[in-house]
Amino acid sequence: MIDASFTVEAGRIFVVMGLSGSGKSTLLRMLNGLLEPRSATSASAAGT
């Protein structure tokens, strides 16, 4: 990912949802700097 960012306000709950094998754990490992991203796509629910 190039220049991807998001903000979670203090006291708010952040949820990563998806089917088994959809990359939830991989995303969290990348956010924590444990994995280097190679390529990615993302989507969000309507209205979020």
C-alpha positions as CSV (number, residue, x, y, z in Angstrom):
1,M,0.0,0.0,0.0
2,I,1.2,3.5,-0.8
3,D,0.2,6.2,1.7
4,A,-2.7,4.4,3.3
5,S,-3.9,5.6,6.7
6,F,-6.9,5.6,9.0
7,T,-7.7,7.0,12.4
8,V,-9.5,5.4,15.3
9,E,-10.6,7.9,18.0
10,A,-9.8,7.1,21.6
11,G,-12.4,5.0,23.2
12,R,-13.8,3.7,19.9
13,I,-13.8,0.1,18.9
14,F,-12.1,-0.9,15.6
15,V,-13.3,-4.1,14.0
16,V,-11.8,-6.1,11.1
17,M,-14.3,-8.5,9.7
18,G,-14.2,-11.0,6.9
19,L,-14.5,-14.6,5.8
20,S,-11.9,-17.2,6.8
21,G,-8.8,-16.7,4.7
22,S,-9.7,-13.1,3.7
23,G,-6.5,-11.6,5.2
24,K,-7.6,-10.2,8.6
25,S,-4.5,-11.5,10.4
26,T,-2.3,-10.5,7.5
27,L,-3.7,-6.9,7.7
28,L,-3.1,-6.7,11.4
29,R,0.5,-8.0,11.0
30,M,1.1,-5.3,8.4
31,L,-0.3,-2.6,10.6
32,N,2.1,-3.8,13.4
33,G,5.1,-3.8,11.0
34,L,5.5,-7.5,11.2
35,L,5.0,-8.0,7.5
36,E,5.9,-5.9,4.5
37,P,2.9,-5.4,2.1
38,R,3.5,-6.5,-1.5
39,S,0.1,-5.6,-3.1
40,A,-3.4,-5.0,-1.8
41,T,-7.0,-4.1,-2.5
42,S,-9.5,-2.9,0.1
43,A,-13.2,-2.4,0.4
44,S,-15.6,-1.0,3.0
45,A,-19.2,-1.5,3.8
46,A,-21.5,1.2,2.3
47,G,-22.0,4.2,4.5
48,T,-18.8,3.7,6.5
